[in-house]
Amino acid sequence: MSVLDRLEVPIVLAPLAGGPSTPELAAAVSEGGGLGFLAAGYLTAAATRERIAALRELTARPYGLNLFVPGAPSDPASYGDYARRVAAEREGAGEPRFEDDDWAAKLALVEDVAPPVVSFTFGCPSAGEIARVRAAGSEAWVTVTSPQEAETALAAGADGLAVQGSEAGGHRGGFTDAPDVALFSLLPLLQLIAADTDKPLVAAGGIATGGAVAAALCAGASAAAVGTAFLRAREAGTPAAHREALATDRPTGFTRAFTGRLARGIRNRFMDEHPDAPLAYPEIHHLTSPIRRAAREAGDGESINLWAGEAHALAEERPAAEILAGLATGAREALARAERRLSEGAP
């Protein structure tokens, strides 16, 4: 039986790496009957251990831990010009560099702590690495953005898949970030993958209402992953300028300007000034990280990554428990309406 089968509410908190993720937010979702997630991305293994301990002081219910799968270093020639331009435009730019996000130490931590669920983003771990996670007693989920990635993840031994559509905010979580990679929206992708596996699927991308949760469940998901709708929760670590932008109807778009990896965020000046940012993650992330840190401290929403899904305007400033309860109630009502329509023979 999957952890998802034991949830009171089929809603998973998206990991929200980079600041919004907090033990308090994850605990609130788990305590409310969903599955809270902690993001380990950008943290050391030691800092991740501390956050898990803080979460465990708040809840004994199941939770998930998300890890970034490291890629390969980028050719400096591919990002050198961009790095020099950003450094000339902005004070305090960092040095582009590659690192593996403390990958080996985090896998060792997983074996020691055994979170109920461990999910992976930016790639598929090897079959041996997934076996290590499962042997520790954790479920291993892999984020996929295409049917081909789903096939690869299942062949490697994944217990479940986080199926991410192009509507999702933040980074694309798939295995590759090529300029010509196909972008599937959530419902078509979910149907294609569900047709080929009975493994649990968690649907992610643009889900901000109970009706959208219901749609994902009807299309084959075991649960819906919700991220942007929790960014304005009181327990989230979302910066003030980001919260303010979420409450508007400003459009979103894809960019590599902040990190060198494709991500969806609310359009701002930095995005618009750098439409040709190269593919170079995490090198560009380290280049812009000090700039973004200073901008957050100054409340400058035009110079930070405003990650958000396409339905961000529906996010509400409320306690996470209320957001979760509203989504669950809305999903039940949407499913009941659909059942009534079908029983009435509505066209």
C-alpha positions as CSV (number, residue, x, y, z in Angstrom):
1,M,0.0,0.0,0.0
2,S,1.3,3.4,-1.0
3,V,1.5,6.3,1.4
4,L,-1.0,8.0,-0.8
5,D,-3.6,5.3,0.1
6,R,-3.4,6.3,3.7
7,L,-4.0,10.0,3.2
8,E,-7.3,11.5,4.4
9,V,-7.0,14.1,1.6
10,P,-5.5,13.3,-1.8
11,I,-3.4,16.4,-1.9
12,V,0.4,16.7,-1.8
13,L,2.3,19.8,-1.1
14,A,4.8,20.6,-3.9
15,P,8.4,20.8,-2.5
16,L,8.8,24.6,-3.2
17,A,12.6,24.7,-3.0
18,G,14.5,27.9,-2.6
19,G,12.8,29.6,0.4
20,P,9.0,28.9,0.5
21,S,9.5,25.4,1.9
22,T,9.4,25.3,5.7
23,P,8.9,22.6,8.3
24,E,5.9,24.5,9.5
25,L,4.2,24.5,6.0
26,A,4.9,20.8,5.5
27,A,3.6,19.9,8.9
28,A,0.4,21.9,8.5
29,V,-0.4,20.0,5.3
30,S,0.4,16.6,6.8
31,E,-1.6,17.4,10.0
32,G,-4.5,18.4,7.7
33,G,-4.6,14.9,6.2
34,G,-2.5,15.6,3.1
35,L,1.2,14.9,2.4
36,G,3.6,17.7,3.3
37,F,6.9,17.9,1.6
38,L,10.3,19.4,2.6
39,A,12.6,20.7,-0.2
40,A,16.2,19.7,0.2
41,G,17.3,21.5,-2.9
42,Y,20.0,24.2,-2.3
43,L,20.5,22.9,1.3
44,T,23.4,20.9,2.7
45,A,22.7,17.4,4.0
46,A,23.2,18.8,7.6
47,A,20.7,21.6,7.1
48,T,18.2,19.1,5.6
49,R,18.6,16.9,8.7
50,E,17.8,19.9,10.9
51,R,14.6,20.6,8.9
52,I,13.5,17.0,9.1
53,A,14.0,17.1,12.9
54,A,12.0,20.4,13.1
55,L,9.2,18.8,11.1
56,R,9.1,15.8,13.3
57,E,8.6,18.0,16.3
58,L,5.5,19.3,14.7
59,T,3.9,16.2,13.3
60,A,4.2,12.4,13.4
61,R,2.3,12.0,10.2
62,P,3.9,10.9,6.8
63,Y,5.8,13.5,4.9
64,G,8.0,13.6,1.8
65,L,11.5,14.9,1.1
66,N,12.5,16.2,-2.4
67,L,16.1,15.9,-3.8
68,F,17.7,17.4,-6.8
69,V,19.4,14.8,-9.1
70,P,22.7,16.3,-10.2
71,G,23.5,16.8,-13.8
72,A,26.9,17.4,-15.5
73,P,29.0,20.6,-15.5
74,S,28.2,23.0,-18.3
75,D,30.8,24.2,-20.8
76,P,32.0,27.7,-19.6
77,A,32.0,28.9,-23.2
78,S,28.2,28.4,-23.2
79,Y,27.6,30.9,-20.4
80,G,30.7,33.1,-20.2
81,D,29.2,36.0,-22.2
82,Y,26.0,36.0,-20.2
83,A,27.9,35.9,-16.9
84,R,30.0,38.8,-17.9
85,R,27.0,40.8,-19.0
86,V,25.0,40.2,-15.8
87,A,28.1,41.1,-13.7
88,A,28.5,44.3,-15.6
89,E,24.8,45.2,-15.2
90,R,24.4,44.3,-11.5
91,E,26.5,44.7,-8.5
92,G,27.3,41.7,-6.4
93,A,27.0,38.9,-9.0
94,G,28.4,35.6,-7.9
95,E,30.8,33.2,-9.5
96,P,29.3,30.6,-11.8
97,R,30.2,27.2,-10.6
98,F,29.1,23.6,-10.7
99,E,28.2,21.5,-7.6
100,D,26.1,18.4,-7.1
101,D,23.8,19.7,-4.3
102,D,25.4,17.5,-1.7
103,W,24.0,14.5,-3.5
104,A,25.9,11.6,-1.9
105,A,25.5,13.0,1.6
106,K,21.7,13.4,1.1
107,L,21.4,9.8,-0.1
108,A,23.2,8.7,3.0
109,L,20.8,10.9,5.1
110,V,17.8,9.3,3.4
111,E,19.2,5.8,4.4
112,D,19.6,7.0,8.0
113,V,16.3,8.9,8.4
114,A,14.1,7.0,6.0
115,P,11.4,9.6,5.1
116,P,8.1,8.0,4.2
117,V,8.5,9.4,0.6
118,V,11.6,10.6,-1.2
119,S,11.0,12.3,-4.6
120,F,13.5,13.2,-7.2
121,T,13.6,16.2,-9.5
122,F,15.9,17.1,-12.5
123,G,16.6,13.5,-13.4
124,C,16.1,9.9,-12.7
125,P,18.4,8.3,-10.2
126,S,20.1,5.0,-11.1
127,A,18.3,1.7,-10.4
128,G,20.9,1.2,-7.7
129,E,20.2,4.5,-6.0
130,I,16.5,3.9,-6.1
131,A,17.0,0.5,-4.6
132,R,19.0,2.1,-1.7
133,V,16.1,4.5,-1.0
134,R,13.6,1.6,-1.1
135,A,15.7,-0.6,1.1
136,A,15.8,2.2,3.7
137,G,12.0,1.9,3.9
138,S,11.1,5.0,1.8
139,E,8.9,5.2,-1.3
140,A,10.8,6.5,-4.3
141,W,9.0,8.9,-6.6
142,V,10.5,10.5,-9.7
143,T,9.3,13.7,-11.4
144,V,8.5,13.3,-15.1
145,T,7.4,15.6,-17.8
146,S,6.9,13.2,-20.7
147,P,5.7,9.6,-21.3
148,Q,9.3,8.7,-22.2
149,E,10.6,10.0,-18.9
150,A,7.9,8.0,-17.1
151,E,9.0,4.8,-18.9
152,T,12.6,5.4,-17.8
153,A,11.6,6.1,-14.2
154,L,9.5,3.0,-13.9
155,A,12.2,0.8,-15.5
156,A,14.6,2.1,-12.8
157,G,12.2,1.0,-10.0
158,A,10.2,4.1,-9.1
159,D,7.3,3.5,-6.8
160,G,5.4,6.5,-8.1
161,L,5.6,9.4,-10.5
162,A,5.1,13.1,-10.0
163,V,3.6,14.1,-13.4
164,Q,4.4,17.7,-14.0
165,G,2.6,19.6,-16.7
166,S,3.8,22.8,-18.4
167,E,1.4,24.9,-16.4
168,A,3.4,24.4,-13.2
169,G,5.3,27.2,-11.6
170,G,9.0,27.0,-10.8
171,H,11.6,24.7,-12.5
172,R,10.7,22.1,-15.1
173,G,11.5,19.0,-13.2
174,G,12.2,16.7,-16.1
175,F,15.4,14.9,-17.0
176,T,16.6,17.2,-19.8
177,D,16.4,20.9,-20.5
178,A,17.0,21.0,-24.2
179,P,15.6,24.0,-26.1
180,D,13.5,21.8,-28.3
181,V,12.1,19.6,-25.5
182,A,8.4,18.9,-25.8
183,L,6.2,20.7,-23.3
184,F,3.1,18.6,-22.3
185,S,0.2,20.3,-20.5
186,L,-1.0,18.3,-17.5
187,L,-4.2,16.6,-18.5
188,P,-2.9,15.1,-21.8
189,L,0.3,14.0,-20.1
190,L,-1.5,12.5,-17.2
191,Q,-3.8,10.5,-19.5
192,L,-0.9,9.2,-21.6
193,I,1.1,8.0,-18.6
194,A,-2.0,6.6,-16.8
195,A,-2.8,4.5,-19.8
196,D,0.5,2.6,-19.4
197,T,1.0,2.1,-15.7
198,D,-0.9,1.4,-12.5
199,K,1.7,3.0,-10.3
200,P,0.5,5.9,-8.2
201,L,0.6,9.2,-10.1
202,V,0.7,12.7,-8.5
203,A,-0.5,15.4,-10.8
204,A,1.3,18.8,-10.8
205,G,0.7,21.9,-12.7
206,G,-1.7,24.8,-12.4
207,I,-3.8,23.1,-9.7
208,A,-5.2,25.9,-7.5
209,T,-8.9,25.0,-6.8
210,G,-10.8,22.0,-5.7
211,G,-12.2,21.6,-9.2
212,A,-8.7,21.2,-10.6
213,V,-7.9,18.6,-7.9
214,A,-11.0,16.7,-8.9
215,A,-10.1,16.9,-12.6
216,A,-6.6,15.5,-11.9
217,L,-8.2,12.6,-9.9
218,C,-10.7,11.9,-12.7
219,A,-7.8,11.8,-15.3
220,G,-6.0,9.1,-13.4
221,A,-4.0,10.7,-10.6
222,S,-3.9,9.2,-7.1
223,A,-3.3,12.7,-5.7
224,A,-2.8,16.3,-6.8
225,A,0.3,18.2,-6.0
226,V,-0.3,21.9,-5.1
227,G,2.5,24.4,-4.9
228,T,1.6,28.0,-6.0
229,A,-1.7,27.9,-4.1
230,F,0.4,27.5,-0.8
231,L,3.0,30.2,-1.6
232,R,0.9,32.9,0.2
233,A,0.2,30.6,3.2
234,R,1.2,32.1,6.5
235,E,3.6,29.2,7.2
236,A,5.4,29.6,3.8
237,G,8.8,31.3,3.6
238,T,7.8,33.2,0.5
239,P,9.4,36.7,0.4
240,A,7.1,39.7,0.7
241,A,7.7,40.9,-2.9
242,H,6.9,37.5,-4.2
243,R,3.7,37.3,-2.2
244,E,2.6,40.7,-3.6
245,A,3.2,39.6,-7.2
246,L,1.2,36.4,-6.7
247,A,-1.8,38.5,-5.7
248,T,-1.9,40.2,-9.1
249,D,-3.0,39.0,-12.6
250,R,0.4,39.5,-14.1
251,P,1.2,36.9,-16.8
252,T,3.8,34.1,-16.3
253,G,6.4,32.9,-18.7
254,F,9.4,30.6,-19.0
255,T,12.9,31.8,-18.4
256,R,16.4,30.6,-17.8
257,A,17.6,34.0,-16.7
258,F,17.8,33.3,-13.0
259,T,19.2,29.8,-12.8
260,G,20.2,28.5,-16.3
261,R,17.3,26.0,-16.2
262,L,13.9,26.5,-17.6
263,A,11.3,27.7,-15.1
264,R,7.9,29.4,-15.0
265,G,7.6,32.6,-13.1
266,I,5.7,35.9,-13.1
267,R,7.2,38.2,-15.7
268,N,9.4,40.9,-14.4
269,R,12.2,43.2,-15.5
270,F,15.0,40.7,-15.0
271,M,13.3,38.1,-17.1
272,D,12.5,40.6,-19.9
273,E,16.0,41.9,-20.0
274,H,17.5,38.5,-20.4
275,P,15.4,36.5,-22.9
276,D,18.5,34.7,-24.3
277,A,19.9,33.3,-21.0
278,P,21.8,30.1,-21.7
279,L,21.2,26.6,-20.5
280,A,23.7,26.2,-17.7
281,Y,22.4,24.9,-14.3
282,P,23.5,25.3,-11.6
283,E,26.2,27.7,-12.8
284,I,23.8,30.5,-13.6
285,H,22.0,29.9,-10.3
286,H,25.2,30.7,-8.5
287,L,25.8,33.7,-10.7
288,T,22.5,35.4,-9.8
289,S,22.0,34.1,-6.3
290,P,23.7,37.0,-4.5
291,I,21.8,39.5,-6.7
292,R,18.5,37.8,-5.9
293,R,19.3,37.7,-2.2
294,A,20.0,41.4,-2.1
295,A,16.8,42.1,-4.1
296,R,14.7,40.1,-1.7
297,E,16.1,42.0,1.3
298,A,15.3,45.3,-0.5
299,G,11.8,44.2,-1.5
300,D,12.7,44.5,-5.2
301,G,10.3,42.2,-7.0
302,E,11.7,43.1,-10.4
303,S,15.1,41.4,-9.7
304,I,14.0,38.1,-8.1
305,N,12.6,34.9,-9.4
306,L,8.8,35.0,-8.9
307,W,8.1,31.4,-9.5
308,A,4.4,30.8,-10.0
309,G,2.0,28.6,-11.9
310,E,-0.4,29.9,-14.5
311,A,-3.3,30.1,-11.9
312,H,-1.3,32.1,-9.4
313,A,-3.9,34.8,-9.1
314,L,-6.1,32.3,-7.2
315,A,-3.6,31.9,-4.3
316,E,-4.9,33.2,-1.0
317,E,-3.2,34.6,2.1
318,R,-4.5,32.1,4.7
319,P,-3.2,29.5,7.0
320,A,-2.1,26.4,5.2
321,A,-4.7,24.2,7.0
322,E,-7.5,26.4,5.7
323,I,-6.1,26.3,2.1
324,L,-5.9,22.5,2.3
325,A,-9.4,22.2,3.7
326,G,-10.8,24.5,1.0
327,L,-9.2,22.5,-1.8
328,A,-10.5,19.2,-0.3
329,T,-14.1,20.6,0.1
330,G,-14.0,22.1,-3.4
331,A,-12.8,18.7,-4.9
332,R,-15.7,16.8,-3.2
333,E,-18.2,19.4,-4.4
334,A,-16.8,19.2,-8.0
335,L,-17.0,15.4,-8.0
336,A,-20.5,15.5,-6.7
337,R,-21.6,18.0,-9.4
338,A,-20.0,15.8,-12.1
339,E,-21.8,12.7,-10.7
340,R,-25.1,14.6,-10.7
341,R,-24.6,15.7,-14.3
342,L,-23.9,12.2,-15.4
343,S,-26.8,10.7,-13.5
344,E,-29.1,13.3,-15.0
345,G,-27.9,12.4,-18.5
346,A,-26.7,15.9,-19.2
347,P,-25.0,16.4,-22.6
